[in-house]
Amino acid sequence: MSKTSPGVLAPPHEVLTPDEWRRRGREQRGPAPRSSHAQWDPPADRPDPVAILEEQARTRVPDLIPIRYGRMAASPFAYFRGAAAPMAWDLAHTPTTGIRVQACGDAHLLNFGMFAAPDRRLVFDVNDFDETLPAPFDWDVKRLAASFAVAARDNGFSDRDAHTAARVAVRSYRTEMANYAAMRFLEVWYSRIDVDEVTSLFDAVQPKKAVLRRRRDIEKAHRRTSLKAFLKMCDQVEGQYRIRPSHPVIVRFPIERHPGILEELRNAVALYLETLEEDRREVLRRFYFGDFARKVVGVGSVGTEAFILLLLGDREDEPLFLQLKEAQESVLAPFAGESEYKHQGERVVRGQRLTQAATDPFLGWTSGIGTNGSATKDYYVRQLRDMKGSMSVPDMDAPQLNYYGRLCGWALARAHARTGRATVISGYLGSSDDFDHAIADFAIAYADQNEQDYRLLLEAVSAGRVLAEEGR
């Protein structure tokens, strides 16, 4: 039975019981039956995917665009990673529930991984929020499922195995969402996926070879720290530590010859510090400037401005690397609506803080001028390496990919349950496997579409329409 009650510091709103919220979710099956999600039939007015990529390139650093195309041209899966914008158009033209969450916006399987929580324990979660925006939950689920189908093909698996991998990920999402719907919201909010606990759970049912490989991945994550990056990426030059150039992927700025760059950087850091809690600012007061460089990262984000800032402590073995990454408008914005935050870096940070169970304590945002001296750009700031790690998908066999699908589906459900209403989503999904099979069917159909789009990119490269630089 519904009733009216004032919220805390909020106007009166309708309060429903969990069963009533579930009923609202089930009602969405009318306009968007679960079976309808299996459909993928490209509309006649579907835009040229390469043209969408070219439009994105207009706002990016020109000399980095060939690197982006080169990385995307490596394989259909590499193309998929960089093609969040074309797929955003496609998702907006598929049946949708309209049930909104704080969507990742680019929820492919390599945008999940391990990182250190503030208590220094490893957690597994969504770890990329460049495209985050409030949007229908099913858009994230479809991109995740499609990524498993594309990755399975990339690993040489059959379409039957690809379908299974996608279906397992979606089933995990559905069943975990049902678990979250049965929990008190504060329990959902405080929940997290602890890597040690998950490892113990999965190790008991997996072959020894897979267990050893995953343990190596975890050990590698433990070693990915600012100190490790410092030893790998820096040299001592005339008594000063300098980031080692590797053109065009790492381009160091000669601060010693251009003090104006340092002043601009000071201004950007001052703005960044205002977005942190006081205790985080106090930590950063213990560090001083070391060096600054541009560093190309990722696939889809190549061409946006991305920098690394080396900070040094009193001890030689106490470095801290911060990454300043340009934030542009989310690829979902034309279809889901503009962000309430005008600063795109703030959009990313607010979305990440809402979604993740444990967030980088130095996550913040700032503004500054890019390398081409153009207008001021929006950036978000985070640690470059803080025990960040990922699972080695190319080394997985079909059963291992399924286990990884369970983990990613679980993490996505936890993220959506924090920012949406789990009872509504679970009410829509139900207890049958109808949704699982429909999304898996979509994943296979979209994997076909992805291969066609990939071939269009290769044709554009071959014809000289776009320039691709290999091996970067």
N, C-alpha and C positions, 0 to 999 in steps of 0.2 A: 504494500500500500504506500503510495507516495504522500509526501507531506512537504510543507514549505518551512524553511528554516534559514536564518541569516548565517552566512559564512563568516569566518574571522576576517574583519576589516574588508568585507566584500558586501555588495548589495544582495538582497534576498535572491535565492535561486532554488530551483527545483532539486529536491533530494529524493533519490530512488533507492529501493532495495537492490541488492545484487541480482536477484532474480528478474527484477524489472529492467535492469541494465542489460542483462543477457537477452531478454525479450526484444529490446531495441536492436541488439545485434542481429538476432534472427530475422527481424523485419527487413533488414538490408538485403536478405536473400531474394526478396521480391524484385527490386530493380536490378540486382546484380547476383543472379544465381551462382552458386559455387562452381557449377559446371561451365559457366560462361568464361571463366578465366583460362580455359584451355585454348581459346581462340587466338590465333594470330594470322590475320589476313591483311597484308599491307594495304592501307588506303590508297586510292588512285592519286591523291594529292600528297603522298609521302615525299618529303623533300630529299634531295640528293644528300646522303650522309657526308660525302666529302665536302660539299658546299657548307654544311654546318661546321665542320672542322676548320674550313678556311675562314669562316666568319669569326670563330673563336680566335684564330691566329691574328686577326686585325688588332687586338688589344694586347698582344704578347710581344716579347722581345724577339725581333726579327731573326737575329743570328742563332736563336735556339730552336726555331720552328723546324728546321730540317732534322734536328735531333729527335724531336717529338715524332715526326712522320717515320723516321728510321726505326725508332723503337716500336711503333705501332705496326710497322710492316714486317716485323720479325715472325709473326705467327697469327692465326685467327684469335688466339687467346690474348696475345699482346694487343691486338687491335681492340678487342672487347674492353680491356682495361682502360684504354684511352677514349672510348666512344660512349662516355656517359651522356653527353649532350644529344647525339642522335637517338639513343635509347630513351632519353627523357621524353622526346617527342612521341616515340612509339608507345611508351607506357601511358601517356596522357590520352592516347587514342585506343585504349583497350578498356573493356568493362572494369569498373572500379567500385569498391564499396563506399568510398567517400568517408570512411572512418579514419580520422586524422591522428597522427602521432608526430613526434619530432623525428622525421625520417633522416636516415643517413644520407640518402640521395645518390650514393655510389656503393651499394652494399654488395660488392663482389667478394669472393672468398679470400682474396689476398688483402682486403681491407679489414681483416680481423687478425688479431695476434696477441702476443704476450707483452706485458710491460710491467714496470714496478709500481705498486701502489705506494702511497706515502709511508706505510709501515714496512716497506721494502720487500713485501711478499709479491710474487708474480701472480698477476691475474690475467684472464683471457677475456677480451672484449672487442667491440668495434673500435677501430683505431684510426679512422680517417673521416674527417667531417668537413672537407672542403665544400661539399654540396649540400650540407644539412639545411633542412627547412621543414616546417610543418607541412605534411602531405599525407595522402592515403597510405596506410600501412602496406597494402598489397603491392605498391610500386617497389618497395624495398624487397619484399619477398620474391617477386618475379625476377628482379635483377640478381638476387642471390642464387635462385634456382637456375637461372640461365647460365650464370658463371660456372656452376658445377657441371652442367651439360657441356659447355665449351671446353672447360678444363679436362673433362673426361676424354673427349675426343682428342684433345691435344696430347694426352698421355697414351693414345692409341687404343682406347677402350671402345667396345661396341656401343651402339645406341641403346641397347638394352641396359648396359651398365651405366650409361650416361643418364638414362631415365631414372634408374634406381637411385643414383647419387642425388639427383635433384629431388626425388620424392622423399628420400630419407631426411634431407635437410628441412623440407617443408613439414614433414610429420613431426620432427623434433620441435619446430617452431610451434605447431598447433598444440602438441601435448604439453610443452612447457608453458605455453600461454594459459592452458587450462589450470596448471598448477599455480601460476601467479594469480589467476582469477579467484582461486580459493584462499589466497593469503590476505592478511591485512596489508593495507597499502604501505605502512611503514616497514613491514617485513620485506616487501618488494623493493622499496627504496634502498634499504640497507644491504640487500642481497648482492652477492658478486660470485663470479666463477673463479675460484681459487685453483691455480694450476696444479699445485701439489695434490689437492683433493681429487681433481679430475684425472690426473695421471694415475693415481692409485686405483680409481674406478675403472679406467680403460685398460690399464696394464694387466688386470686380472683376466681379461677376455681376449687379449691380442697376442699374436705370435711374438716370439722373442726378438726377431729381427726388427719388427715395427717398434717394439718397446725401446730397443737400443737406439734406433734412429730418433725417436721422439726425445729421449733423454739427451741426446747430442744437441738437438734443437734447443732444449731448455738450458743446457750448459752454455751454449753459444749466447743465448739471451742474457744470462748472468754476466757474461764477459763484455757485453756491448754497453760500455759506460763512457763517460766523458774522458776518463783517464786512458782507456783503450784507444779512443779516437785521437786523443792528443799524441800518444806514442806513434800512431799510424800515420797521422796527417800533418805533423808539425816538425819543423827543423829549428835548430838554434842558429841564428845568424847575427854575428857581432853582438853576442850577449843577449839578444832578444829572440823570443819564440815567434816563428812565422808559419802561417799555414802554407803547406806545399802546393804550388799550382799544378794543375793538370788540365790544360786548356783543351776544349772549352767547357769541360764539366766543372772544374774548380778554377776560378779566376780570382786571384788575390788583388785587393785594392792597396796600392802603395800609399798608405796613410802618412808615412814619414815625408812624402813629397807633396801631399795634398791635404793640409790640415783642415781645409774646408769640409772634407768628407767626415772627419772626426767630429766637427761641430754639428753637422747634420745628424750624425749618429747619436750624439749626446741628446739632441732634441727628441729623437725618436725613442730613446731609452727612457727619457723623463716622462713621456706620454705613456709608455708601457708600464712604468712603475705605478702610475696612478690607477691602473686596472687590477693591481694585486692587493691582497690583504697585507696589513702592516708587518706581520711576522715574516712574510716572503720578502718584503722589501729589506727587512733587517738582514736576512741571509745574503741578499745580493750586495749589500753595503760592504760585505767582507771580501768582495772580488773587485779587481780592477781590469781595465782594458788590456787585451793582449794583441788581437789581430781581427781582421774582417775580410770576408771573401764571398763571392757568389758561388753557389753550389747547386748544380742541376740535380733534381730528384724526381723519382716517379716516372710515369708514362703520360697519363692524361694531363697532369699539371705542368709538364715541361713547356717552357715558354713564359710562364708567369715568373715574376721576380722571386728568387729564393736566395737567402744569404745565411751565412753562419758567422756567429760572433764568438770569438774565443775570449773567455774571462779567466783570469789567473788569481789564485789565492796567495797567501803568504808562503806556503810550501810549494816546492816545484812539482810535487805529485798531487796537486789540488786544482786541476783545471775544471772549468764548466763551459760546455758548448751550448749556446742558444741558437735556435733556428728562427729566422724571420721569413715568413712565407706569405707571399701576396695572396689576398683573398678577393676574388671577383664575385660577381653575382652568381648565385646557385643556378645550375642548369635546370632546376625544377621551377624556378621563379616564373618563367613565362606561362606555366601551366597550373602551378599551385598558388600563385600570388606572391607579391614581393614580401621580403622580410620586414618585420616591424623595426629592425635595426638598420639604420642608414649606413653605418660603418660595417663593411662586409667582414672585417676581422672580428668585430664584436659578434656578428651573426654566428660565425664559426665557433667562437669560444663559448657563447651562451648555449648553443646547441650541444656542444661537447660536454659541458658541465652538467646539463640536464640529463644527458643520455648515459654517460659512463658511470660505473659504480665507484671508480677511483680515478681521479684525474690528475695529470701532471700539476704539481703545486705552482709551477712557474708559467702556467698557461695564461696568456694575456693578449692584448692587442695594441696596436700603435699605428701611426701614419708616417710616411716619409716619401722622399723623391726617389724614383727608380734610377737605374744605371744610365738611361738615355736622357736624364734631366727633364723628363716630362712632368706633367701635373702630379700632385701628391697622390700616392696610392695607399690603399688599406692593406695592413698586414696583421697576421696573428703570430704570436711568439710562443715557443715551447722549447723544451730541451731537445737537442739533436739526438742524443742517445741516453736513454735511462732504462737500461736492461730491456730494450725493445727486441722482440724476436718474432719470427713467423715459422709456421710449419712448412716443410719442403714438399710442396704439392707435386712437382714433377717426379719425385721419388716414390710417390704413393701408388700402391696397387689399388684395384677396385674396392676391396673391403676397407682399406685404410682411408680412401676417399670418403666412403660412407660414414666412417667414424668421425672424420673431420666435419662432414656435413651435419652430423648430430650436434657437434660442438658449436658450429656457426649458427645453426637454427636456434639453439638454446640462447646464445648471446644476443641474437637479434630480438628474440621474444622478450628477454629481460630488458633490453633497451626500450622496446615499444611499450612494455608494461609500466615502465617508469613515467612515460610521457603521454601515454594514451590512457584508455580505461580498459584494463584487461578483461573485465566481465563482458564488455560490449564486443571486443574482438573475439573472445572465446565463444560468445553466443553466436556470432556469425559463423565461425569455423566449425562448431559442433564437434561431436565425438566420432563421426564416421571419417573415412579416408577420402571422401569426395573431393575436398579441396586439395589434398596432397596430389592426387592423380591429375587433377585439372592443371595445376601449376607445373607439374612435371611434363605434361603434354605440351604446355606453352614453352617450357624450357627447350625441348627438342626442336620445336618449330622455330624458336628464336635463334637457336644455334645454327639452323639452316640460313636464316636471315643474316646472321653475323658473318657467315662464310661468304655470302654474296656481297655484303658490304666491304669485307676485307679484300675481295677481288677487285672491287671498284677502286679501293685505295691503291692497290698494286698497279692497276691500269693508269691511274692518275700519275703515279710515280714514273711509270714507263713512258708516258706521253709527255712528261716534263711539266705537267700541270702543277704539281707540287714537287719540291726538292726534298729528298730523304737522304740523311747522312747515316750510314750504317756503322755499327760497332761502337756507339757512344752510350 
